[in-house]
Amino acid sequence: MKSAFSIFFLGTKCQSMESIESTVVKKPGETLTLSCRGSGFSFDCCNMHWIRQQAGKPLVWMGCVYSDGSGYDYSESFKGRTEITRDNSKSMVYLKLSGLTAEDSAMYYCARESQ
């Protein structure tokens, strides 16, 4: 029997980021997809980042997607199973994390890079 674990997501309400909170329960091996929407600023001006924090541990930067969506940068520890994309027309940024394990149980944050 496969065990399940929880993933919590909170979009930061830093300056103009809209806060969205949700709890997702996934099984090991499944894929997680999270969405975050920016509002009140020119969304295509800023690189967008994903950060996570496991219980009792410090924040960990996962990666970012460039302002125009032309490229991305990932932390070495997440390369190969992470995809960060964006849709500037909808002011949305997305995180896709595959091959989930219990170690992926954490709070996930989206954040915009300051101009």
MDTraj code that builds the backbone (N, CA, C; nanometers):
import mdtraj as md
import numpy as np

residues = "MET LYS SER ALA PHE SER ILE PHE PHE LEU GLY THR LYS CYS GLN SER MET GLU SER ILE GLU SER THR VAL VAL LYS LYS PRO GLY GLU THR LEU THR LEU SER CYS ARG GLY SER GLY PHE SER PHE ASP CYS CYS ASN MET HIS TRP ILE ARG GLN GLN ALA GLY LYS PRO LEU VAL TRP MET GLY CYS VAL TYR SER ASP GLY SER GLY TYR ASP TYR SER GLU SER PHE LYS GLY ARG THR GLU ILE THR ARG ASP ASN SER LYS SER MET VAL TYR LEU LYS LEU SER GLY LEU THR ALA GLU ASP SER ALA MET TYR TYR CYS ALA ARG GLU SER GLN".split()
xyz = np.array([
    [0.0836, -0.1180, 0.0000],
    [0.0000, 0.0000, 0.0000],
    [0.0880, 0.1242, 0.0000],
    [0.0594, 0.2175, -0.0863],
    [0.1365, 0.3410, -0.0926],
    [0.0884, 0.4373, 0.0151],
    [0.1836, 0.5074, 0.0730],
    [0.1454, 0.6080, 0.1713],
    [0.1208, 0.7400, 0.1003],
    [0.0479, 0.8269, 0.1657],
    [0.0209, 0.9595, 0.1105],
    [0.0839, 1.0636, 0.2008],
    [0.1072, 1.1802, 0.1475],
    [0.1618, 1.2890, 0.2275],
    [0.0996, 1.4191, 0.1803],
    [0.1101, 1.5203, 0.2628],
    [0.0459, 1.6480, 0.2333],
    [0.1455, 1.7509, 0.1849],
    [0.0998, 1.8364, 0.0977],
    [0.1781, 1.9492, 0.0496],
    [0.0929, 2.0734, 0.0696],
    [0.1502, 2.1730, 0.1330],
    [0.0792, 2.2967, 0.1593],
    [0.1361, 2.4058, 0.0705],
    [0.0516, 2.4907, 0.0187],
    [0.0951, 2.5967, -0.0716],
    [0.0349, 2.7280, -0.0276],
    [0.1196, 2.8274, -0.0179],
    [0.0741, 2.9612, 0.0158],
    [0.1464, 3.0589, -0.0736],
    [0.0737, 3.1263, -0.1587],
    [0.1338, 3.2313, -0.2405],
    [0.1613, 3.3507, -0.1509],
    [0.2773, 3.4086, -0.1626],
    [0.3132, 3.5185, -0.0743],
    [0.2295, 3.6415, -0.1033],
    [0.1986, 3.7165, -0.0004],
    [0.1289, 3.8436, -0.0179],
    [0.2300, 3.9541, 0.0089],
    [0.3362, 3.9518, -0.0651],
    [0.4440, 4.0485, -0.0528],
    [0.4212, 4.1549, -0.1589],
    [0.3990, 4.2760, -0.1180],
    [0.3670, 4.3851, -0.2096],
    [0.2405, 4.3495, -0.2866],
    [0.2531, 4.3019, -0.4089],
    [0.1361, 4.2852, -0.4946],
    [0.1005, 4.1404, -0.5268],
    [0.1612, 4.0436, -0.4594],
    [0.1287, 3.9041, -0.4890],
    [-0.0022, 3.8668, -0.4212],
    [-0.0894, 3.8042, -0.4970],
    [-0.2170, 3.7598, -0.4431],
    [-0.1968, 3.6313, -0.3644],
    [-0.2525, 3.6258, -0.2472],
    [-0.2362, 3.5089, -0.1614],
    [-0.3383, 3.4019, -0.1982],
    [-0.2887, 3.2818, -0.2226],
    [-0.3749, 3.1674, -0.2523],
    [-0.3273, 3.0527, -0.1638],
    [-0.4168, 2.9951, -0.0886],
    [-0.3776, 2.8877, 0.0017],
    [-0.4498, 2.7594, -0.0360],
    [-0.3770, 2.6485, -0.0349],
    [-0.4388, 2.5196, -0.0629],
    [-0.3571, 2.4079, -0.0003],
    [-0.4228, 2.2969, 0.0234],
    [-0.3568, 2.1769, 0.0726],
    [-0.3765, 2.0681, -0.0317],
    [-0.2679, 2.0026, -0.0672],
    [-0.2714, 1.8979, -0.1686],
    [-0.2172, 1.7703, -0.1066],
    [-0.2865, 1.6597, -0.1256],
    [-0.2381, 1.5302, -0.0782],
    [-0.2042, 1.4458, -0.2005],
    [-0.0807, 1.3999, -0.2066],
    [-0.0327, 1.3208, -0.3199],
    [0.0322, 1.1929, -0.2693],
    [0.0390, 1.0936, -0.3568],
    [0.1076, 0.9684, -0.3260],
    [0.2492, 0.9739, -0.3818],
    [0.3412, 0.8982, -0.3216],
    [0.4773, 0.8931, -0.3755],
    [0.4760, 0.8544, -0.5234],
    [0.5616, 0.9214, -0.5998],
    [0.5716, 0.8953, -0.7422],
    [0.4821, 0.9824, -0.8279],
    [0.3819, 1.0445, -0.7672],
    [0.2911, 1.1299, -0.8432],
    [0.3567, 1.2640, -0.8753],
    [0.2857, 1.3455, -0.9509],
    [0.3333, 1.4779, -0.9904],
    [0.2469, 1.5853, -0.9258],
    [0.3132, 1.6868, -0.8766],
    [0.2474, 1.8012, -0.8146],
    [0.2474, 1.9177, -0.9127],
    [0.1347, 1.9850, -0.9271],
    [0.1280, 2.1075, -1.0061],
    [0.0636, 2.2158, -0.9212],
    [0.1340, 2.3283, -0.9057],
    [0.0835, 2.4424, -0.8296],
    [0.0782, 2.5645, -0.9198],
    [-0.0146, 2.6543, -0.8892],
    [-0.0309, 2.7783, -0.9649],
    [-0.0270, 2.8966, -0.8701],
    [0.0211, 3.0091, -0.9206],
    [0.0264, 3.1311, -0.8406],
    [-0.0027, 3.2494, -0.9324],
    [-0.0847, 3.3435, -0.8838],
    [-0.1213, 3.4587, -0.9656],
    [-0.0706, 3.5878, -0.9028],
    [-0.0123, 3.6717, -0.9855],
    [0.0296, 3.8040, -0.9418],
    [-0.0766, 3.9054, -0.9797],
    [-0.0879, 4.0122, -0.9009],
    [-0.1840, 4.1171, -0.9352],
    [-0.1328, 4.2513, -0.8846],
    [-0.1785, 4.3569, -0.9488],
    [-0.1450, 4.4909, -0.9047],
    [-0.0085, 4.5407, -0.9482],
    [0.0574, 4.4676, -1.0370],
    [0.1865, 4.5113, -1.0898],
    [0.2017, 4.4534, -1.2299],
    [0.2973, 4.5050, -1.3031],
    [0.3227, 4.4557, -1.4385],
    [0.3915, 4.3199, -1.4276],
    [0.3147, 4.2137, -1.4426],
    [0.3633, 4.0786, -1.4168],
    [0.4835, 4.0416, -1.5021],
    [0.4878, 4.0892, -1.6268],
    [0.5968, 4.0503, -1.7162],
    [0.7271, 4.1266, -1.6910],
    [0.7315, 4.2044, -1.5841],
    [0.8539, 4.2792, -1.5517],
    [0.9506, 4.1982, -1.4662],
    [0.9015, 4.0918, -1.4065],
    [0.9772, 4.0286, -1.2981],
    [0.9995, 3.8792, -1.3188],
    [1.1177, 3.8329, -1.2818],
    [1.1407, 3.6893, -1.2709],
    [1.0555, 3.6382, -1.1558],
    [1.0005, 3.5178, -1.1714],
    [0.9168, 3.4580, -1.0673],
    [0.9852, 3.3333, -1.0127],
    [0.9838, 3.3204, -0.8804],
    [1.0566, 3.2146, -0.8109],
    [0.9614, 3.1232, -0.7340],
    [1.0064, 2.9993, -0.7141],
    [0.9397, 2.9055, -0.6238],
    [1.0385, 2.8684, -0.5141],
    [0.9875, 2.8673, -0.3925],
    [1.0664, 2.8401, -0.2720],
    [0.9838, 2.7439, -0.1882],
    [1.0499, 2.6565, -0.1145],
    [0.9728, 2.5692, -0.0254],
    [1.0380, 2.5619, 0.1113],
    [0.9581, 2.5184, 0.2087],
    [1.0084, 2.5035, 0.3445],
    [0.9471, 2.3789, 0.4070],
    [1.0339, 2.2832, 0.4381],
    [0.9902, 2.1636, 0.5091],
    [0.9775, 2.1984, 0.6568],
    [0.8950, 2.1270, 0.7280],
    [0.8718, 2.1547, 0.8696],
    [1.0031, 2.1583, 0.9471],
    [1.0249, 2.2669, 1.0205],
    [1.1430, 2.2800, 1.1050],
    [1.2724, 2.3070, 1.0310],
    [1.2650, 2.3330, 0.9011],
    [1.3858, 2.3556, 0.8211],
    [1.3806, 2.4936, 0.7563],
    [1.4968, 2.5425, 0.7098],
    [1.4981, 2.6750, 0.6459],
    [1.4356, 2.6725, 0.5065],
    [1.4078, 2.7911, 0.4554],
    [1.3575, 2.8049, 0.3190],
    [1.4605, 2.7531, 0.2192],
    [1.4126, 2.6915, 0.1121],
    [1.5003, 2.6400, 0.0069],
    [1.4505, 2.6936, -0.1274],
    [1.5405, 2.7586, -0.2009],
    [1.5069, 2.8089, -0.3336],
    [1.5033, 2.6919, -0.4311],
    [1.3945, 2.6809, -0.5061],
    [1.3787, 2.5720, -0.6021],
    [1.4180, 2.6140, -0.7429],
    [1.3787, 2.7339, -0.7821],
    [1.4102, 2.7804, -0.9157],
    [1.3278, 2.9010, -0.9541],
    [1.3519, 2.9499, -1.0759],
    [1.2777, 3.0655, -1.1250],
    [1.2580, 3.0549, -1.2754],
    [1.1625, 3.1331, -1.3228],
    [1.1394, 3.1489, -1.4660],
    [1.1589, 3.2970, -1.4968],
    [1.2257, 3.3257, -1.6087],
    [1.2571, 3.4636, -1.6447],
    [1.1308, 3.5416, -1.6802],
    [1.1419, 3.6717, -1.6711],
    [1.0260, 3.7602, -1.6866],
    [0.9496, 3.7390, -1.8171],
    [1.0207, 3.7141, -1.9255],
    [0.9533, 3.6957, -2.0544],
    [0.9244, 3.5486, -2.0857],
    [0.9560, 3.4607, -1.9912],
    [0.9308, 3.3178, -2.0095],
    [1.0305, 3.2481, -2.0997],
    [1.1361, 3.3192, -2.1391],
    [1.2319, 3.2638, -2.2355],
    [1.3293, 3.1631, -2.1750],
    [1.3368, 3.1584, -2.0449],
    [1.4307, 3.0666, -1.9815],
    [1.4001, 3.0500, -1.8343],
    [1.4803, 2.9697, -1.7696],
    [1.4585, 2.9357, -1.6296],
    [1.5919, 2.8981, -1.5675],
    [1.5912, 2.8871, -1.4381],
    [1.7093, 2.8448, -1.3633],
    [1.6594, 2.7609, -1.2466],
    [1.7200, 2.6445, -1.2259],
    [1.6768, 2.5551, -1.1191],
    [1.7909, 2.5257, -1.0238],
    [1.7562, 2.5045, -0.8980],
    [1.8527, 2.4565, -0.8001],
    [1.8979, 2.3168, -0.8424],
    [2.0246, 2.2865, -0.8210],
    [2.0783, 2.1540, -0.8580],
    [1.9958, 2.0410, -0.7984],
    [1.9478, 2.0591, -0.6761],
    [1.8760, 1.9503, -0.6094],
    [1.7370, 1.9246, -0.6681],
    [1.6882, 2.0145, -0.7539],
    [1.5562, 1.9955, -0.8140],
    [1.5611, 1.9743, -0.9650],
    [1.6787, 1.9859, -1.0239],
    [1.6909, 1.9675, -1.1690],
    [1.6477, 1.8265, -1.2080],
    [1.5809, 1.8171, -1.3213],
    [1.5404, 1.6867, -1.3716],
    [1.3998, 1.6460, -1.3340],
    [1.3442, 1.7063, -1.2303],
    [1.2068, 1.6725, -1.1931],
    [1.1211, 1.7953, -1.1654],
    [1.1751, 1.9120, -1.1977],
    [1.1043, 2.0377, -1.1758],
    [1.0868, 2.1120, -1.3070],
    [0.9689, 2.1704, -1.3248],
    [0.9440, 2.2572, -1.4390],
    [0.8681, 2.3801, -1.3888],
    [0.9244, 2.4977, -1.4149],
    [0.8597, 2.6233, -1.3783],
    [0.8273, 2.6972, -1.5077],
    [0.6999, 2.7314, -1.5236],
    [0.6556, 2.8019, -1.6432],
    [0.5677, 2.9194, -1.6017],
    [0.5351, 3.0022, -1.6987],
    [0.4497, 3.1172, -1.6695],
    [0.3631, 3.1497, -1.7900],
    [0.2542, 3.2205, -1.7623],
    [0.1658, 3.2725, -1.8664],
    [0.1440, 3.4194, -1.8337],
    [0.2204, 3.5058, -1.8987],
    [0.2131, 3.6485, -1.8682],
    [0.0772, 3.7087, -1.9005],
    [0.0057, 3.6530, -1.9981],
    [-0.1260, 3.7061, -2.0332],
    [-0.2277, 3.6845, -1.9210],
    [-0.2013, 3.5871, -1.8344],
    [-0.2903, 3.5582, -1.7213],
    [-0.2270, 3.5928, -1.5870],
    [-0.1050, 3.6480, -1.5887],
    [-0.0301, 3.6807, -1.4660],
    [-0.0156, 3.5583, -1.3760],
    [0.0133, 3.4436, -1.4381],
    [0.0236, 3.3178, -1.3646],
    [0.1628, 3.2582, -1.3778],
    [0.2073, 3.1933, -1.2699],
    [0.3312, 3.1157, -1.2717],
    [0.2973, 2.9773, -1.2169],
    [0.3627, 2.8753, -1.2721],
    [0.3291, 2.7369, -1.2391],
    [0.4532, 2.6595, -1.1958],
    [0.4325, 2.5682, -1.1048],
    [0.5374, 2.4760, -1.0611],
    [0.4886, 2.3344, -1.0857],
    [0.5708, 2.2545, -1.1513],
    [0.5422, 2.1121, -1.1714],
    [0.6595, 2.0350, -1.1129],
    [0.6320, 1.9491, -1.0161],
    [0.7346, 1.8700, -0.9483],
    [0.6957, 1.7233, -0.9596],
    [0.7780, 1.6445, -1.0280],
    [0.7451, 1.5038, -1.0528],
    [0.8239, 1.4113, -0.9606],
    [0.7842, 1.2852, -0.9595],
    [0.8528, 1.1849, -0.8783],
    [0.8503, 1.2170, -0.7305],
    [0.7340, 1.2553, -0.6802],
    [0.7229, 1.2988, -0.5408],
    [0.7624, 1.1895, -0.4422],
    [0.8243, 1.2333, -0.3335],
    [0.8563, 1.1460, -0.2203],
    [0.8078, 1.2154, -0.0937],
    [0.8158, 1.1459, 0.0177],
    [0.7762, 1.2058, 0.1453],
    [0.8589, 1.3300, 0.1764],
    [0.9802, 1.3376, 0.1242],
    [1.0666, 1.4546, 0.1449],
    [1.0098, 1.5808, 0.0808],
    [0.9159, 1.5659, -0.0102],
    [0.8561, 1.6814, -0.0766],
    [0.7389, 1.7405, 0.0013],
    [0.7075, 1.6809, 0.1157],
    [0.6027, 1.7356, 0.2011],
    [0.6545, 1.8654, 0.2622],
    [0.5932, 1.9778, 0.2246],
    [0.6461, 2.1085, 0.2632],
    [0.5440, 2.2171, 0.2342],
    [0.5771, 2.3385, 0.2767],
    [0.5041, 2.4584, 0.2389],
    [0.5748, 2.5153, 0.1165],
    [0.4991, 2.5465, 0.0117],
    [0.5548, 2.5987, -0.1129],
    [0.5118, 2.7437, -0.1304],
    [0.6063, 2.8271, -0.1726],
    [0.5806, 2.9698, -0.1896],
    [0.6209, 3.0142, -0.3295],
    [0.5431, 3.1042, -0.3854],
    [0.5869, 3.1736, -0.5061],
    [0.6258, 3.3148, -0.4642],
    [0.7195, 3.3716, -0.5356],
    [0.7648, 3.5071, -0.5028],
    [0.8135, 3.5759, -0.6291],
    [0.7942, 3.7046, -0.6357],
    [0.8465, 3.7796, -0.7496],
    [0.9799, 3.8406, -0.7115],
    [1.0666, 3.8504, -0.8089],
    [1.1963, 3.9137, -0.7883],
    [1.1761, 4.0647, -0.7918],
    [1.2408, 4.1355, -0.7006],
    [1.2246, 4.2807, -0.6994],
    [1.2872, 4.3413, -0.8238],
    [1.2319, 4.4525, -0.8666],
    [1.2789, 4.5181, -0.9890],
    [1.4075, 4.5920, -0.9647],
])
top = md.Topology()
chain = top.add_chain()
for i, resn in enumerate(residues, 1):
    res = top.add_residue(resn, chain, resSeq=i)
    for name in ("N", "CA", "C"):
        top.add_atom(name, md.element.get_by_symbol(name[0]), res)
traj = md.Trajectory(xyz[None], top)
